[in-house]
Amino acid sequence: MARVRYLGSEPVTVPELGLERVVHPDEVVEVPDERFDGYVCQTANWEAIEEPKAAEEPAPLVKKTAAKPQKGD
């Protein structure tokens, strides 16, 4: 989860953070990583504190050669 600080002068209700969740001025809250940009693009209201962590890349696939056919007796 990413973290942002509310810069407004009045408390606001942020339903995305929980039912009836009120955020107060200068309060730092956790927001879903995928919604981080939606907060910090509002520079008059929100300030980035901790950016989302980079998504872990899946392990690369290891290419294996095909098995050699067995020779019969």
LUMLUMVO-963415 format. One record per residue (C-alpha): residue number from 1; residue in one letter; x, y negated, z negated. Coordinates in Angstrom, 3 decimals, decimal comma. Example, Ala and Ser with C-alpha at 12.3 -4.5 7.8 and 13.67 -1.06 7.14 Angstrom:
% residues 2
R	1	a	12,300	4,500	-7,800;
R	2	s	13,670	1,060	-7,140;
***
This chain:
% residues 73
R	1	m	0,000	0,000	0,000;
R	2	a	1,107	-3,529	0,795;
R	3	r	0,789	-6,451	-1,630;
R	4	v	-0,393	-10,027	-1,060;
R	5	r	-0,929	-13,109	-3,236;
R	6	y	-4,132	-15,146	-3,060;
R	7	l	-3,307	-18,853	-2,548;
R	8	g	-6,822	-20,326	-2,747;
R	9	s	-7,983	-22,651	-5,505;
R	10	e	-11,236	-20,799	-6,302;
R	11	p	-11,837	-17,096	-7,062;
R	12	v	-13,121	-15,082	-4,087;
R	13	t	-14,947	-11,779	-3,765;
R	14	v	-13,109	-9,292	-1,530;
R	15	p	-15,425	-6,299	-0,941;
R	16	e	-12,703	-4,432	0,962;
R	17	l	-10,724	-4,112	-2,276;
R	18	g	-13,604	-2,610	-4,226;
R	19	l	-17,227	-3,306	-4,920;
R	20	e	-17,613	-6,810	-6,350;
R	21	r	-13,792	-7,202	-6,586;
R	22	v	-12,981	-10,816	-7,503;
R	23	v	-9,480	-12,120	-6,735;
R	24	h	-8,327	-15,171	-8,684;
R	25	p	-5,904	-17,896	-7,568;
R	26	d	-2,249	-16,788	-7,642;
R	27	e	-3,272	-13,141	-8,198;
R	28	v	-1,274	-10,408	-6,449;
R	29	v	-3,365	-7,530	-5,091;
R	30	e	-2,683	-4,333	-3,179;
R	31	v	-4,235	-4,068	0,279;
R	32	p	-4,334	-1,141	2,712;
R	33	d	-1,241	-1,102	4,945;
R	34	e	-3,349	-1,106	8,102;
R	35	r	-5,157	-4,308	6,945;
R	36	f	-2,048	-6,226	5,819;
R	37	d	-1,888	-8,326	9,005;
R	38	g	-5,509	-9,371	8,532;
R	39	y	-4,573	-11,027	5,252;
R	40	v	-1,209	-12,622	6,019;
R	41	c	-2,444	-14,164	9,278;
R	42	q	-4,567	-16,395	7,020;
R	43	t	-1,550	-18,376	5,817;
R	44	a	-3,683	-20,931	3,952;
R	45	n	-5,199	-18,170	1,791;
R	46	w	-2,731	-15,275	1,497;
R	47	e	1,023	-14,823	1,132;
R	48	a	2,929	-11,613	1,815;
R	49	i	4,576	-10,160	-1,301;
R	50	e	5,390	-6,610	-0,200;
R	51	e	5,034	-5,531	3,414;
R	52	p	3,724	-2,107	4,380;
R	53	k	6,285	0,639	4,326;
R	54	a	7,352	1,889	7,748;
R	55	a	5,447	4,961	8,780;
R	56	e	7,537	8,052	8,515;
R	57	e	8,445	9,425	11,892;
R	58	p	7,717	13,105	12,411;
R	59	a	10,728	15,367	12,585;
R	60	p	11,948	15,756	16,152;
R	61	l	11,022	18,960	17,888;
R	62	v	13,912	21,360	18,323;
R	63	k	14,081	22,794	21,806;
R	64	k	14,972	26,440	21,862;
R	65	t	15,977	28,467	24,856;
R	66	a	13,770	31,299	25,929;
R	67	a	14,709	34,730	24,701;
R	68	k	16,674	36,796	27,198;
R	69	p	14,843	39,855	28,450;
R	70	q	16,128	43,068	26,955;
R	71	k	17,697	45,561	29,307;
R	72	g	16,135	48,990	29,337;
R	73	d	18,180	52,189	28,883;
***
